[in-house]
């Protein structure tokens, strides 16, 4: 909780204390305590109303709250005036606290702000503030360090942890002439990069700016209060003035009586429920999401989610665990050990979840010096020269493109070939996440359609879609096709 919010909470606590005392005292003390309570929580609103009035902006919620509560004082409803202002401020604090908590959680979760940059000046390395780095400067990034600014790799090879930027849990291979984003974490080798964006324009800073500005992202329902007041307030004020002066002039009644009635009209016309309930409802929504590990940057996103009609999901790692199991290693022209070895060596530089699984399943140390001329085609497979042999590892489409004779398997399978001859097939399986069933069920209850887009085989995708009762699925898609289906 920031300093401003802490101050407001203290004000609400003190005002609430005086407000409660007003119910326990005689009339004189009741008025005194109500005035004290109102001044503590309402002075800020009154100041805003006066400032806007001087600027010619009278038609807002601050003016409406001021007129209604002062009117309540005018007719002797002191406690009513305090209650309206007090509950309004409580609602505002609850909402700001919920978004502030979400914003803080996001910032801590991401933890992408760079602490320093290693500036290379010839052979000299100087640790400086990333804000002082200029475009064209050369930076050194050691293993375990955050990438301070966006740039192009000019020396070195490594893998990057991009989880806080993209959500991808598998490290990305990076080499010379490739773009590198600030906020990612260098996992292995030492890199030198040429900076192409200043600190203020870097990826990390832009993301943090979005997070920091989250509290300004109010929902349409909340902004409606101000728009509503723009038209509602003048109507109420005009009608109140009419009640105060026209009837006594026409009927020669007492002005005091009709002024009293006009203030009563102002009090009952204040849309307290609307002003208070909307911030509280969004507070409840954001708080409920936080308990389930969902971080919401603003109430406008909660409102947008309420209108969702369709959910599109990937399969591996989203609906399934992404933790594979080898069901069978089918031997054709090599031993199981040799098939797994060639697969692990070929997949060594790949960041695909299946590649990671194969490397972990091999359990032996991989000698990188034996791997040459690696070429990977996303969604298909890999060709590499291993120990002088041309090894091809991938799916059935990849085997077809490489003109390697094979028989298609029904289950998810990885084909391993050497010098255009199929050595064997690794059949693998994945398990559906336990909470995927509940999530799909909740979507269905809210009339939200669910679609599955995956690069896996049709038979496997069909099985997952059937188990989860997904509305439709699209299988055997390459990564670039998932965005145009």
N, C-alpha and C positions, 0 to 999 in steps of 0.2 A: 504494500500500500504506500503510495507516494505521500509527500508532506502535505500537499493540498487536501488530499482525501482524509488524512489523519486529522487535520484541523477541522474539516467539516463534520467528521464523526464525533469529535469532542463537542462541537457546537450543538449537535443533535442530542447528545447525552445530557448536556447542561440544560438545554431548552426543554427536553422531556421531563427532567427533574422539576423544573419550575411549573411546567404544565400540569403535572400530577399534583403538585402542592396547591394549585388553584382550585382543585376540587375539595380540598380539606379546610379551606379558610373562609372567613366572612367575605362580603361583597367587595370591600375596599382592597383587601389583600388579593382577592381573586383577580381583580382588574390589574393590580400591580404585577402579579406573577405572570399573567397573560401577556402584558406589555413587554416584560423582560424576555419571556420565551419567544414572543413574536419577533422582537428586535434581534435576537441571537440568530434565528434561522431565516428570517424574512428580509433582513436589511440588504442582503446581497441582491435579492430579487427586486426590491424597491429601487436600488441603485441602477440596476440594469434597465428597469422600466423608465426611470427618469432620463438616463443617458439616451435611450432610444427615442424618448419623447422629444428631447432637444435636437436629435438628429432627424426628426420627422418620421421615425419608424415606431409608430405607436401600436401597430396591429400585430402584436406577437403574444406568446404565452405569458411572458413576464408582465406585460401590461394587464392581461386578463386576470392573472393571479393577484396583482396589486389592487386592482379595482374591486375584485370580489372580496378580498380579505379586509381591505379598508372599509368596504361597505358593511361587512359583518361587524366591525368595531362600531360603525356608525349607528347601527340599530341595537347595539348592546350584546351581540352574540360573540363575546370575546373568545370563548373556548372554541367556538366553531371556526373563527378566523385562524387561531393558532393551529388547530387540527389540520386544516386544509394545507397550510404552509409547511407544517412539520412532516406530514405524510408525503407531500410532494418532494421534499428534500431527501427523505429516506429512500424513496423510489429511485431518485437520481444517483444516490450513493451506491445503492445495491447494484444498479446497472453498471456504473463505472468500475466498481470493485470487481465484478464478474469479468469484464473485458480486460481490465488491468491484470487480473490473475492469468487469464488466457494468454495475453501478450507476454507476460513474464515467463510463462511456461514455454512458449514458442521460442523466445529469445534464448532461454537456458538450454532448451532441447537442441537448438541449432548450433549455438556456440561457435559461430563462424567469424566473428569479428577478429581480424588479425591483430596480434599484439605488437609485432615488429616486422621489419623487412631487412634481409641481408643484401645490402647494396654492394655490387662488385665494381671496383674502380681499379682496373689493372689487376694486380695480384692482391690488392688490399680489399678485405671484406669489412664493411662497416654496418653495424646494426642501427637502423634509423626508424623513425615514425613512418608508417605506410602513407600518411597524408602528405609527406614531403617528397615522395617518389614521383618522378616525371616520366612522361611517355618516352620510350626509347631506352630507359635505364635497364641495366642488366641485374637481375636478382638471382641469388643462390638459394635453393630450397633443399634443406636437408631432410632425411627420413624422419617422419614423425611430426614435421612442422606443417602449419597451415599455409596454404598458398595465399599471400597477402593481396595480390592484385592480378587482374586478368592479363594474360600474355601469350606468347608463342614460345614453345620449347625450342631452344637452340642447341642444347647439349644435354645428353643423358636419357635414360630410359627408366621408367618406374610404373607403379600402379597407384591410382588415386582412389581414396575413399570419398564417394560423392553422396553418401546417404543423407547428409543434412541438406543437400541442395536439391537432389532429384528423388530421394526416397529409395534409390537403388542400393540394395545391400551388398551386391557383388562389386568388388573393386574394378576400376577401369584401367586398361593398359594404356600408357601414354608414351610417346616417343618424339623424336625431333620433327619439327614443323607442324606439330599438332597444337591446337588451342587448349589452354589450361585456364580454369575458372577459379577466381578467388573464393575462399571459403572451403574448398576441397582440402583433403589432408594427404600429404605425400607419404606413402607407406614404405617404400623400399629404397630405390636408388636416389642419388643426388642429382638434382636438376638445375639447369640454368635457363632462365626465361627472359625474353625481351618484353618489357611492359608495353601494352597497347591501349590501356585505359587508366586514367587517373583514379585516385581512391574514391572520389565522389560518384564516379560513373561505373565503378566496378560492380560485378554481379552480387557480391556479398553485401555491399552497402545498399544497393537497390532493394534487396530482399529485406534487410533490416529497416529501411525506410518504410516499406510497406507494413511491417510489423508495428513500428513505432506510431504510425498514423492510423492504426486499427480503430482507436476510440472515436475517430471522426466518421467511421463508416456506420451510420445509423440506418435503420430500416425505413422503408417508405411509411410504415405505420407510425413510426416515431416522428418523422418529418411532417407527417400529416397534421400533427398537433399545431405546428406553426402555421401551416396553410389554412387549417380549420379556423384558427384564431384570427387570421387575416380578414375573414368574412364574418365570423361569428361575433367577434368582439364589438365592432361598430354597431351591429344590429342590436346587441344587448344594451350597449351604452345609450343608443338613440331611444330605444324603448323605455329605458330607465328614466331618461330625461323627460320623455313624454309623460310618464306616470307622475313624475315629481311636480310638473308645472301646469300641464294642460287641464287635468281634472279640477284642481283647486281654482284655476282661473275661470273655467266654464261654469262650475257649480258653486263657486265662492266658498269652497271647503277650506279646512285648515291646511296650510302648506306643510306644517310639521308632520301631520298624519300621512300625507302623500309622499313626502320625502322618505319617511320611515318605510313606506310600502315599496318605494323605488329601490332602497337599499336591500330590502328583503328579496326583491326580484333579482338583484345583482348576485346575492349570495346563493340563491337556489339555482341560478343560471350558470354558475361556475361548473364546468365539466370535470369535477374532481376525479370521478371514476376513470374517465378517459386519460387524464393527465397522469394519474398514479399507476393505473393497472398496466399500461403498455410497457413502461420500463421494467416493472416487476415480472411481467410475463417473459420478457426476453432474458432477464436475469435467471429465471428458472430454467429456460431452455439452454443457455450457455453453461450453467452450472451442471445440468444433467449430462450434457455432452462431455464436460471435463471429467466427470466421474467415470466415464467409459473410455477415457483416453483420447477423446476427440477434441482438438484444440480449435476454437472458433475465434477468428480475428475481429468479428463485429456482428452486430445484430442483423445487418443487411444480408449476411450469408445464411443466417437461420431462416429468414423470410424467403430467400430464394430456394432453399432446400424444401420448403413446404410446397413448392410448386413443381417439384421434380416428378416427371412422368416416366423416365427411362433411366436405367443404370446399365452401363457397359463395363464388363469385367474381363480382365485377362484370366488365364487359368493358373499357370505355374506361379506359386508364391502368393497368389491372391485368394483363390478359392481352394487351392491345395497347399499342402505344407511346404512344397518346394524342397522337401527332403526325400531324395529318391532311394530306392532299394533295387539291388540287382536281383531280378527274378531268375535269370538264367544267362550263362555265357555259352552260346552255341558254337561249337568248334566245327570248322570246315577244313582249313588247311594250316592250322596252327594250334598250339596249346592254349589253355585258358590264360595262363600267365603271360604268354607272348601277346595275345589279343588285347588284354588289359593294359599291358605296357605300351604298346603302340598307340592305343587310344589316349592314354594319359600324357604321353610325350607330345602327340599332335595337338592336344587340347591345352597344353601348358600355358600359352599366352592368352587363351580365351577367357572372357569374363562371364560367359553364359552359365546359368545355374547348373545345367547338366554337365558342362565342362568341369566346373568346380567339384561336382559330385564324383566324376570319373577320377580326377586327380587325387581326391581324398580316399577313394576306394583302392587305388593302387598301393598306397601306404609305403612306397619305396622312394628314396631320394632320386629326383629327376636331374640328370646331367644336361644342363642347357647347351653345352658345347656340341652335343650330338644332334641338336635341332637346327635345321637350316631352311631357308626359303619358305617361310610360313605364309600361307594365303588363306584368309577366312572370308567366307561369304555368309552374311547374316541370314539366319533362317534355313541354311542348307548344310554347310559343313566346312571342313578344313582340308587343305592339301599341305603337306610338309615333307621335307627330306630328313629322314631319321636314320642315322647310321648308314647313310649313303643310299637308302631305299626310299622310293616314292610312296608315302603312306597317305591314304585317303580315308577320312573319317567323317561320317555324316548320316543324313537321313536317306530315304529311298529316292527322293528327287535328286539328291546330290549324286547318288550312284548312277542314275539314269543319265545325268548330264556328263558324267565322266566315262560313260560307255563301259561300265563295269557290270558283268553278268551277275544277277542275283534274283532271289525270290522274295517278293514282298511279304513282310510279317504283319499280322493284325495288330499286335500290341506296339507300344512305343519302343522303337528299336534303334540302336546305333550300329551302323555297318562299318566294318574295318577292312580295308583292302590294301594290298601291297603289290606294287607294280602291276596294277589293273586286274589283280586276282583277289577275290573275296576270301579273307582269312577267317572271319567269324562274325557273329552278331551278339551284341550285348542287349538283352531285353531288360528294360527297367520299368518301375512303377512308382507312382506318387500317391499319397493319401489325401483325402479331402479334409480340410480343417473342420474341427468340431463345431465352431461357431458359424461356419458358412451356412449350415442348414437353418439355423435360427435367423441369420441375416436375410436370407432369401425369403424365408417365411414372413418376416416382418415387412419386406418390400411388397410381397403379394397382398398382405392385409391392407396396405396403403395404396393398393391399385397401381403399383409401380412395376413396369415390365423390366425383366432382366435379360440381357443378351451376353453371350459368351463369345469372345474373339480370341483365337489361339492358333499357334503355329503347329500344334500337335496333330496327330493323325485323327482322321474322321471317326474311327471306331472308338478311340479313347475319349475324344471330345463328346461323342454321343452318349457314352456311358456316364460321364460326369454330369452332362446336362440333364440326363434322365434321373439320376440320383438326386440332384438338387432341384428338379422340376423347373428348370430354366426355360423361358419362353422360346428362345431360338439360339442357335449356335452357328458359328462360322469357323471351320477348321482348316488346317494346313495353309495358314496365311503367313506370308512374309511380313516382317515388321512394318514396312512402308504401306502395306495393304490394309493394316488395321485401322488406319485413319480415314480410309475412303470407302469402307464397306457400307 
